[in-house]
Amino acid sequence: MPSPSSSIAVIGAGIAGLSCARSLHDAGHAVTLFDKARGPGGRLSSRRAPGAIVDLGAQYFTARDPAFQAELAGWLERGLVAPWPTALWRVDAHGWQQHSDDLPRYCAVPRMSALSRHLAEGLELNAGARVLGLERRANGWYLEDDQQRRHGPFQRVAISAPAPQAEALIAAHDHTLAEACRSLEQSPCWAGYALFDAPLPELPGVDGSWQAAFINQGPLRFVARNHHKPGRAEQGESLTLLATAEWSQAWLERSAEQVAEALYAALLEQLPGTLRPPTPRLLAAHRWRYAQPLHAAMGPGYRLGEQGLALCGDGWLGPRVEDAWCSGRRLAERWLGVTG
């Protein structure tokens, strides 16, 4: 267990890194977060476009784990999250059908990144700092970022970045952890988004207030109407279009413009008959090179290495948002001696 005065670095401010850092900070440890993006978020990232906010990663999350359910109860009480989607559909060869599985789903208010910003409150965050290397000295670990700044010393370092990125940082220091990273495969995901000046037309046989749809054929796997999410009623019509892992892999190196056009064309193919929405005023796409693990590793949800190194993230537990949160929390608890 780290001493109360120990300093700990957490690389990656997605849900796993934030969960880990939050638990360690609340237990009295000095924690510093590092993330290459301009702010916390990871898969909970959102983008503010002209006249709309679109979620680019996870569109919702579920809560199966008891610890995560307890955390969720607090978020619900504070109004940080709300149930969504509550009008869910699926699309397959038989057309559009209502989807009901009695599984509660939730969305952060007013955007998914609001939850990551809540988890980051009070934490020391070095945003816009891509960590390129680690160095072990007698007094601890030092981190070097892409602006040639050196940070440290830290007694422990938790890496919540995707396995290929984590491997690059630890390969020279811990062969066992590096081998564990090589055993994990991460699937990519293209996320397209379309903004409109007018509402979508009514779909025959589909409730006009439909909020999201699972797509079970073609390049798309999920479509979300961002303006139907809690806290966004005032913004205009906008869609997030998530591609399948297979299609994303095949189109991985295509331009964002090509991908956006292709995903929008795939959406049009799923609309009944000749029905067509208004022309989008903005059509774009974002690439997640390492979106989710193809198969989560067996084990406690994290990996402990030598000399204070450790790994956490969804790859070590499962692909869902709650898996990432639980992975970070469990690593923190292991270091704090809460678990065995």
Number of C-alpha atoms within 10 A of each C-alpha: 11 15 11 12 10 15 21 24 26 27 28 32 31 28 30 32 35 30 25 29 32 21 20 24 19 12 13 12 19 18 23 20 23 24 24 18 17 10 19 30 26 25 23 23 22 19 14 10 12 11 13 17 21 26 24 25 23 18 29 22 18 19 19 12 12 10 13 16 14 11 12 19 12 12 16 14 10 10 12 18 24 21 17 21 23 16 16 19 21 19 19 13 9 7 12 20 15 13 15 11 6 6 8 14 15 21 23 25 18 18 25 29 26 20 21 23 16 13 21 23 11 11 16 15 20 19 16 16 21 18 22 14 15 20 16 14 10 6 10 16 22 18 23 17 18 13 11 11 10 15 15 16 19 22 20 20 24 28 28 29 25 24 27 16 15 22 22 14 20 23 15 12 17 16 14 14 22 20 13 15 24 12 14 18 18 20 18 24 24 28 26 27 29 22 25 19 14 14 12 16 11 13 15 12 10 12 13 12 12 18 20 24 21 19 24 14 13 15 20 25 18 21 23 24 24 26 19 22 26 18 15 16 12 10 14 19 20 28 25 25 27 27 24 21 21 13 16 23 15 10 18 18 11 11 12 19 13 12 24 22 17 16 26 20 12 17 18 15 14 18 16 13 10 8 14 14 14 12 12 16 12 14 20 18 22 18 21 18 16 16 21 22 22 15 17 20 20 11 9 14 23 28 21 16 18 12 14 16 19 22 31 34 36 30 30 28 24 21 18 18 22 22 25 29 23 28 30 34 27 22 30 26 18 16 18 17 11 11 10 6
